[in-house]
Amino acid sequence: MRGEAEDPTDKLLGTVLAVQANFYRVQLDIGTRQMSEQSSPHPPMLLCTRRTRLKKIGQQVMVGDRVVVEEPDWAGGRGAIAQVLPRESELDRPAIANVNQILLVFAVADPPLEPYQLSRFLVKAESTDLSVILCFNKCDLIATEQQAEINQQLVTWGYQPIFISLSKSINIDKKVDKLKDNMTVIAGPSGVGKSSLINTLIPNANLRVGEVSGKLARGRHTTRHVELFELPSGGLLADTPGFNQPDFDCVPEELVTYFPEARQRLALDSCRFSDCLHRDEPGCIVRGDWERYQHYLDFLEEVIKRQTQLNQQADPESTLKVKTKGNGKTQYEPKLESKKYRRTSRKTQLQQLQQLYQETDE
Protein backbone atom coordinates (compact mmCIF):
# COMPACT_ATOMS: atom_id res chain seq x y z
CA MET A 1 0.00 0.00 0.00
CA ARG A 2 1.34 3.43 -0.91
CA GLY A 3 2.24 5.70 1.95
CA GLU A 4 2.80 2.77 4.29
CA ALA A 5 6.05 3.02 6.27
CA GLU A 6 8.75 0.63 5.18
CA ASP A 7 9.53 -2.07 7.71
CA PRO A 8 13.22 -1.72 8.70
CA THR A 9 13.39 -5.48 9.32
CA ASP A 10 12.91 -5.99 5.58
CA LYS A 11 16.22 -4.26 4.90
CA LEU A 12 19.43 -6.22 4.78
CA LEU A 13 21.99 -4.10 6.69
CA GLY A 14 25.73 -4.48 6.91
CA THR A 15 29.09 -2.81 7.53
CA VAL A 16 31.72 -2.22 4.85
CA LEU A 17 34.91 -3.90 6.06
CA ALA A 18 37.13 -3.25 3.05
CA VAL A 19 37.16 -1.56 -0.35
CA GLN A 20 38.84 -3.52 -3.12
CA ALA A 21 38.93 -1.75 -6.50
CA ASN A 22 35.23 -1.26 -7.38
CA PHE A 23 34.01 -3.92 -4.94
CA TYR A 24 33.04 -3.64 -1.30
CA ARG A 25 33.40 -6.42 1.26
CA VAL A 26 30.31 -6.16 3.48
CA GLN A 27 29.63 -8.05 6.71
CA LEU A 28 25.87 -8.41 7.14
CA ASP A 29 23.75 -8.05 10.25
CA ILE A 30 21.67 -11.21 10.17
CA GLY A 31 18.24 -11.01 11.83
CA THR A 32 15.69 -13.74 12.49
CA ARG A 33 14.11 -13.53 9.04
CA GLN A 34 17.40 -13.65 7.18
CA MET A 35 18.72 -16.46 9.39
CA SER A 36 15.79 -18.63 8.31
CA GLU A 37 16.70 -18.06 4.65
CA GLN A 38 20.24 -19.39 4.82
CA SER A 39 21.92 -22.11 6.79
CA SER A 40 25.09 -20.41 8.04
CA PRO A 41 24.97 -19.62 11.79
CA HIS A 42 27.42 -16.72 11.33
CA PRO A 43 26.89 -13.33 9.67
CA PRO A 44 27.83 -13.85 6.02
CA MET A 45 30.31 -11.77 4.08
CA LEU A 46 29.21 -10.51 0.66
CA LEU A 47 31.28 -8.96 -2.09
CA CYS A 48 29.12 -6.08 -3.28
CA THR A 49 29.00 -3.58 -6.07
CA ARG A 50 27.57 -0.06 -5.82
CA ARG A 51 24.26 0.78 -7.45
CA THR A 52 24.47 3.05 -10.50
CA ARG A 53 22.13 5.49 -8.78
CA LEU A 54 24.70 6.02 -6.02
CA LYS A 55 27.39 6.69 -8.60
CA LYS A 56 25.22 9.27 -10.34
CA ILE A 57 24.61 11.24 -7.14
CA GLY A 58 28.30 10.99 -6.18
CA GLN A 59 27.70 8.90 -3.06
CA GLN A 60 31.05 7.52 -1.93
CA VAL A 61 31.15 4.23 -0.05
CA MET A 62 33.82 4.12 2.65
CA VAL A 63 35.21 1.51 4.98
CA GLY A 64 33.05 1.59 8.11
CA ASP A 65 29.90 2.70 6.31
CA ARG A 66 26.59 1.21 7.37
CA VAL A 67 24.84 0.17 4.16
CA VAL A 68 21.66 -1.40 2.81
CA VAL A 69 22.28 -4.42 0.57
CA GLU A 70 19.86 -5.63 -2.08
CA GLU A 71 19.53 -8.83 -4.12
CA PRO A 72 21.90 -11.00 -2.07
CA ASP A 73 23.22 -14.03 -3.91
CA TRP A 74 23.92 -16.37 -0.99
CA ALA A 75 25.41 -19.09 -3.15
CA GLY A 76 27.70 -16.76 -5.06
CA GLY A 77 28.46 -14.49 -2.12
CA ARG A 78 27.47 -11.35 -4.04
CA GLY A 79 25.17 -8.38 -3.52
CA ALA A 80 24.63 -4.71 -4.34
CA ILE A 81 24.85 -1.66 -2.08
CA ALA A 82 21.63 0.32 -2.54
CA GLN A 83 21.94 2.90 0.24
CA VAL A 84 24.52 4.41 2.58
CA LEU A 85 23.13 5.28 6.01
CA PRO A 86 24.04 8.61 7.67
CA ARG A 87 27.52 8.67 9.15
CA GLU A 88 28.23 9.44 12.78
CA SER A 89 31.82 10.45 12.00
CA GLU A 90 34.15 10.57 9.01
CA LEU A 91 37.92 10.69 8.61
CA ASP A 92 39.69 11.62 5.39
CA ARG A 93 43.15 10.24 6.20
CA PRO A 94 42.58 7.36 6.53
CA ALA A 95 39.25 7.33 4.69
CA ILE A 96 36.92 5.62 7.16
CA ALA A 97 33.45 6.27 8.56
CA ASN A 98 31.68 5.81 11.92
CA VAL A 99 34.83 5.53 14.04
CA ASN A 100 34.36 6.62 17.66
CA GLN A 101 37.92 6.42 18.98
CA ILE A 102 41.55 6.49 17.85
CA LEU A 103 44.16 4.10 19.21
CA LEU A 104 47.51 5.82 18.78
CA VAL A 105 50.34 3.27 18.95
CA PHE A 106 53.98 4.19 19.46
CA ALA A 107 57.03 2.20 20.55
CA VAL A 108 59.25 3.23 23.44
CA ALA A 109 62.22 1.56 21.72
CA ASP A 110 63.09 -0.03 18.37
CA PRO A 111 62.32 2.44 16.79
CA PRO A 112 63.21 4.96 19.52
CA LEU A 113 60.48 7.26 20.81
CA GLU A 114 60.57 10.74 19.26
CA PRO A 115 58.58 13.25 21.38
CA TYR A 116 58.23 15.74 18.50
CA GLN A 117 56.79 13.08 16.19
CA LEU A 118 54.52 11.82 18.97
CA SER A 119 53.28 15.36 19.59
CA ARG A 120 52.48 15.73 15.90
CA PHE A 121 50.39 12.54 15.88
CA LEU A 122 48.57 13.58 19.05
CA VAL A 123 47.63 16.97 17.61
CA LYS A 124 46.37 15.32 14.43
CA ALA A 125 44.33 12.83 16.47
CA GLU A 126 42.87 15.58 18.66
CA SER A 127 41.73 17.47 15.54
CA THR A 128 39.28 14.65 14.71
CA ASP A 129 37.19 15.29 17.87
CA LEU A 130 37.34 11.55 18.62
CA SER A 131 38.48 9.95 21.86
CA VAL A 132 42.23 9.31 21.85
CA ILE A 133 43.82 6.25 23.50
CA LEU A 134 47.62 6.38 23.73
CA CYS A 135 49.48 3.07 23.75
CA PHE A 136 53.23 2.44 24.06
CA ASN A 137 54.47 -0.91 22.82
CA LYS A 138 57.75 -2.74 23.59
CA CYS A 139 57.82 -1.63 27.23
CA ASP A 140 59.91 -4.72 28.03
CA LEU A 141 62.86 -3.08 26.22
CA ILE A 142 63.23 -0.20 28.70
CA ALA A 143 63.86 0.02 32.44
CA THR A 144 61.06 0.61 34.93
CA GLU A 145 62.49 4.04 35.80
CA GLN A 146 62.47 5.12 32.15
CA GLN A 147 58.88 3.96 31.75
CA ALA A 148 57.91 6.02 34.80
CA GLU A 149 59.59 9.10 33.30
CA ILE A 150 57.73 8.69 29.99
CA ASN A 151 54.46 8.18 31.85
CA GLN A 152 54.96 11.34 33.92
CA GLN A 153 55.83 13.33 30.79
CA LEU A 154 52.62 12.23 29.05
CA VAL A 155 50.55 13.00 32.14
CA THR A 156 51.75 16.60 31.96
CA TRP A 157 50.71 16.59 28.29
CA GLY A 158 47.21 15.55 29.37
CA TYR A 159 47.22 11.81 28.62
CA GLN A 160 47.11 8.53 30.55
CA PRO A 161 49.19 6.14 28.41
CA ILE A 162 48.99 2.35 28.47
CA PHE A 163 52.30 0.45 28.32
CA ILE A 164 52.17 -2.95 26.66
CA SER A 165 54.50 -5.58 25.28
CA LEU A 166 53.21 -7.83 22.53
CA SER A 167 56.23 -10.13 22.71
CA LYS A 168 55.86 -10.59 26.49
CA SER A 169 52.02 -10.35 26.62
CA ILE A 170 52.10 -7.45 29.08
CA ASN A 171 48.86 -5.48 29.71
CA ILE A 172 47.07 -6.90 26.66
CA ASP A 173 43.87 -7.32 28.72
CA LYS A 174 43.82 -3.59 29.46
CA LYS A 175 43.90 -2.93 25.75
CA VAL A 176 41.04 -5.34 25.07
CA ASP A 177 38.82 -3.56 27.62
CA LYS A 178 39.37 -0.21 25.88
CA LEU A 179 38.40 -1.61 22.47
CA LYS A 180 35.33 -3.66 23.41
CA ASP A 181 32.09 -2.66 21.63
CA ASN A 182 33.76 0.28 19.84
CA MET A 183 34.89 0.99 16.30
CA THR A 184 38.54 1.91 16.70
CA VAL A 185 41.07 3.07 14.16
CA ILE A 186 44.74 2.32 14.84
CA ALA A 187 47.22 5.03 13.87
CA GLY A 188 50.92 5.59 14.37
CA PRO A 189 54.24 5.49 12.51
CA SER A 190 55.48 2.37 10.74
CA GLY A 191 57.21 -0.37 12.69
CA VAL A 192 55.71 0.26 16.14
CA GLY A 193 53.63 -2.94 16.16
CA LYS A 194 50.18 -1.99 14.86
CA SER A 195 49.82 -5.07 12.66
CA SER A 196 51.31 -7.27 15.39
CA LEU A 197 48.75 -5.90 17.84
CA ILE A 198 45.89 -6.80 15.51
CA ASN A 199 47.33 -10.28 14.97
CA THR A 200 47.47 -10.71 18.76
CA LEU A 201 43.90 -9.52 19.34
CA ILE A 202 42.50 -11.22 16.22
CA PRO A 203 44.57 -14.35 15.45
CA ASN A 204 42.85 -15.05 12.11
CA ALA A 205 43.69 -11.58 10.74
CA ASN A 206 47.14 -12.82 9.60
CA LEU A 207 48.51 -9.35 8.79
CA ARG A 208 52.00 -9.10 7.33
CA VAL A 209 54.52 -7.72 9.84
CA GLY A 210 57.61 -5.74 8.88
CA GLU A 211 60.91 -5.31 10.69
CA VAL A 212 62.51 -2.04 11.70
CA SER A 213 65.13 -0.67 9.31
CA GLY A 214 68.51 -0.77 11.02
CA LYS A 215 69.92 2.10 8.96
CA LEU A 216 67.06 4.58 9.52
CA ALA A 217 65.75 3.19 12.85
CA ARG A 218 62.26 3.37 11.35
CA GLY A 219 59.66 0.75 10.65
CA ARG A 220 58.97 -0.62 7.20
CA HIS A 221 55.53 0.01 5.80
CA THR A 222 53.41 -3.17 5.70
CA THR A 223 49.73 -2.12 5.66
CA ARG A 224 48.68 -0.72 2.27
CA HIS A 225 44.95 -0.17 2.66
CA VAL A 226 42.32 0.43 5.34
CA GLU A 227 40.50 -2.67 6.57
CA LEU A 228 38.17 -3.44 9.48
CA PHE A 229 38.56 -6.57 11.63
CA GLU A 230 36.02 -7.96 14.08
CA LEU A 231 37.24 -8.37 17.65
CA PRO A 232 36.31 -11.65 19.41
CA SER A 233 35.23 -9.63 22.46
CA GLY A 234 33.05 -7.31 20.35
CA GLY A 235 33.80 -4.21 18.33
CA LEU A 236 35.71 -3.46 15.15
CA LEU A 237 39.35 -2.56 14.70
CA ALA A 238 40.73 -0.72 11.65
CA ASP A 239 44.32 -1.06 10.53
CA THR A 240 45.66 1.86 8.51
CA PRO A 241 48.79 2.47 6.44
CA GLY A 242 51.62 3.72 8.61
CA PHE A 243 53.02 7.17 7.96
CA ASN A 244 55.60 9.29 9.74
CA GLN A 245 54.51 12.91 9.23
CA PRO A 246 50.75 13.58 9.43
CA ASP A 247 49.80 16.99 8.09
CA PHE A 248 47.53 19.64 9.60
CA ASP A 249 44.44 20.95 7.86
CA CYS A 250 43.05 23.29 10.53
CA VAL A 251 42.96 27.08 10.68
CA PRO A 252 45.58 28.83 12.86
CA GLU A 253 43.06 29.88 15.53
CA GLU A 254 41.99 26.25 16.13
CA LEU A 255 45.43 24.72 16.61
CA VAL A 256 45.80 25.61 20.29
CA THR A 257 42.62 23.66 21.17
CA TYR A 258 44.35 20.43 20.13
CA PHE A 259 46.81 20.70 23.04
CA PRO A 260 45.12 19.47 26.29
CA GLU A 261 47.56 21.44 28.46
CA ALA A 262 46.71 24.65 26.56
CA ARG A 263 42.99 23.92 26.82
CA GLN A 264 43.43 23.65 30.57
CA ARG A 265 44.96 27.13 30.69
CA LEU A 266 42.18 28.59 28.56
CA ALA A 267 39.56 26.97 30.80
CA LEU A 268 40.85 29.04 33.73
CA ASP A 269 40.79 32.36 31.87
CA SER A 270 40.65 33.82 28.36
CA CYS A 271 43.24 35.76 26.44
CA ARG A 272 42.98 39.52 26.03
CA PHE A 273 42.31 39.22 22.28
CA SER A 274 39.67 36.90 20.82
CA ASP A 275 41.90 36.10 17.80
CA CYS A 276 45.05 35.56 19.88
CA LEU A 277 47.54 33.14 18.30
CA HIS A 278 49.44 32.85 21.61
CA ARG A 279 52.82 33.95 20.32
CA ASP A 280 53.79 37.48 21.42
CA GLU A 281 50.38 39.03 22.10
CA PRO A 282 50.17 40.98 25.41
CA GLY A 283 48.15 39.39 28.17
CA CYS A 284 48.26 35.88 26.62
CA ILE A 285 47.69 33.19 29.23
CA VAL A 286 48.73 30.31 26.96
CA ARG A 287 52.22 31.56 26.23
CA GLY A 288 54.53 30.18 28.87
CA ASP A 289 56.93 27.48 29.97
CA TRP A 290 54.82 24.36 29.32
CA GLU A 291 56.83 21.63 27.65
CA ARG A 292 55.12 21.48 24.26
CA TYR A 293 54.87 25.25 23.73
CA GLN A 294 57.71 25.19 21.17
CA HIS A 295 55.92 22.35 19.37
CA TYR A 296 52.85 24.58 19.21
CA LEU A 297 54.85 27.46 17.73
CA ASP A 298 56.44 25.20 15.09
CA PHE A 299 53.10 23.68 14.10
CA LEU A 300 51.50 27.14 14.04
CA GLU A 301 54.02 28.40 11.49
CA GLU A 302 53.22 25.39 9.33
CA VAL A 303 49.47 25.97 9.62
CA ILE A 304 49.82 29.70 8.82
CA LYS A 305 51.91 28.91 5.75
CA ARG A 306 49.32 26.41 4.52
CA GLN A 307 46.45 28.83 5.16
CA THR A 308 48.25 31.60 3.27
CA GLN A 309 48.84 29.33 0.30
CA LEU A 310 45.15 28.36 0.26
CA ASN A 311 44.16 32.03 0.39
CA GLN A 312 46.46 32.81 -2.51
CA GLN A 313 44.93 30.01 -4.57
CA ALA A 314 41.46 31.35 -3.78
CA ASP A 315 42.56 34.93 -4.52
CA PRO A 316 44.88 35.01 -7.56
CA GLU A 317 44.97 38.83 -7.32
CA SER A 318 46.91 38.65 -4.07
CA THR A 319 50.10 40.74 -4.17
CA LEU A 320 51.94 38.83 -1.42
CA LYS A 321 53.87 35.58 -1.44
CA VAL A 322 55.11 33.39 1.41
CA LYS A 323 58.83 32.97 2.01
CA THR A 324 60.18 30.66 4.73
CA LYS A 325 63.52 31.73 6.21
CA GLY A 326 66.22 29.38 7.43
CA ASN A 327 65.21 29.74 11.08
CA GLY A 328 61.75 28.35 10.28
CA LYS A 329 60.00 31.73 10.47
CA THR A 330 57.58 32.86 7.78
CA GLN A 331 57.58 36.27 6.15
CA TYR A 332 55.69 37.84 3.27
CA GLU A 333 57.14 39.52 0.19
CA PRO A 334 55.51 41.36 -2.74
CA LYS A 335 54.91 39.24 -5.81
CA LEU A 336 56.37 40.63 -9.06
CA GLU A 337 53.44 40.04 -11.36
CA SER A 338 54.49 42.23 -14.27
CA LYS A 339 56.73 40.75 -16.96
CA LYS A 340 58.81 43.95 -17.06
CA TYR A 341 60.42 42.94 -13.74
CA ARG A 342 61.58 39.57 -15.05
CA ARG A 343 65.08 39.05 -16.38
CA THR A 344 65.23 38.40 -20.09
CA SER A 345 66.64 35.00 -20.97
CA ARG A 346 69.94 34.71 -22.89
CA LYS A 347 68.14 33.04 -25.76
CA THR A 348 65.75 35.95 -26.08
CA GLN A 349 68.63 38.44 -25.84
CA LEU A 350 70.48 36.63 -28.65
CA GLN A 351 67.37 36.62 -30.84
CA GLN A 352 66.88 40.33 -30.22
CA LEU A 353 70.54 41.04 -31.21
CA GLN A 354 70.23 38.98 -34.39
CA GLN A 355 67.07 40.82 -35.34
CA LEU A 356 68.79 44.16 -34.65
CA TYR A 357 71.76 43.17 -36.92
CA GLN A 358 69.40 42.19 -39.72
CA GLU A 359 67.54 45.50 -39.48
CA THR A 360 70.89 47.41 -39.49
CA ASP A 361 72.10 45.54 -42.63
CA GLU A 362 68.88 46.33 -44.42
Secondary structure, 3 states (H helix, E strand, C coil): CCCCCCCHHHCEEEEEEEEECCEEEEEECCCHHHHCCCCCCCCCEEEEEECHHHHHCCCCCCECCEEEEEEEECCCCEEEEEEECCCCCEECCCCEECCCEEEEEEECCCCCCCHHHHHHHHHHHHCCCCEEEEEEECHHHCCHHHHHHHHHHHHHHCCCCEECECCCCECHHHHHHHHCCCEEEEECCCCCCHHHHHHHHCHHHCCCCCCEECCCCEECCCCCCCEEEECCCCCEEEECCCCCCCCCCCCHHHHHHHCHHHHHHHHHCCCCCCCCCCCCCCCCCCCCCCCCHHHHHHHHHHHHHHHHHHHHHHCCCCCEEEEECCCCCEEEEECCCCHHHCCCCHHHHHHHHHHHHHHHHC
